[in-house]
């Protein structure tokens, strides 16, 4: 039962879900697979706010479509989330909220920059971190503006 709760919560943490309407989701509106994932909530489902019902339902639907590998990754991320302090979680939630309000173009740009960063070797990433740490706030803002205004790059073929 604890494992199912962890699974549901981890899915909710990492799945983007639209805000609920005022009606929520009734237990009978859930699919069989959603009810299975959420079975430990069956007795208390009707007491949940509409937004929580909608998020749980969406998370359970997403969980049902995941491969075993994706489920294992979600469990790992949830474990990492549980290790964070309340302050760290709040910071992440705030950043996610800001990201959610960005235009699709801004989101795409940020994802591309992150992907490029992750493709760098560890030594190069460390140099960039050090350089960023030593920048003034104004220099950091100029760097962000530069990255924002730069045209999209085509992916390189690595051989």
Buried (B, 14 or more C-beta within 10 A) or exposed (E): EEEBEBBBBBBBBBBEBEEBEEEBBEBEEBEEEBBEBBEEBEEEBEEBEBBBBBBBBBBBBBBBEBEEEEBEBBBEBBEEBEEEEEEEEEEEEEEEEEEEEEEEEEEEBBEBBEEEEEEEEEEEEEEEEEEEEEEEEEEEEEEEEEEEEEEEEEEEEEE
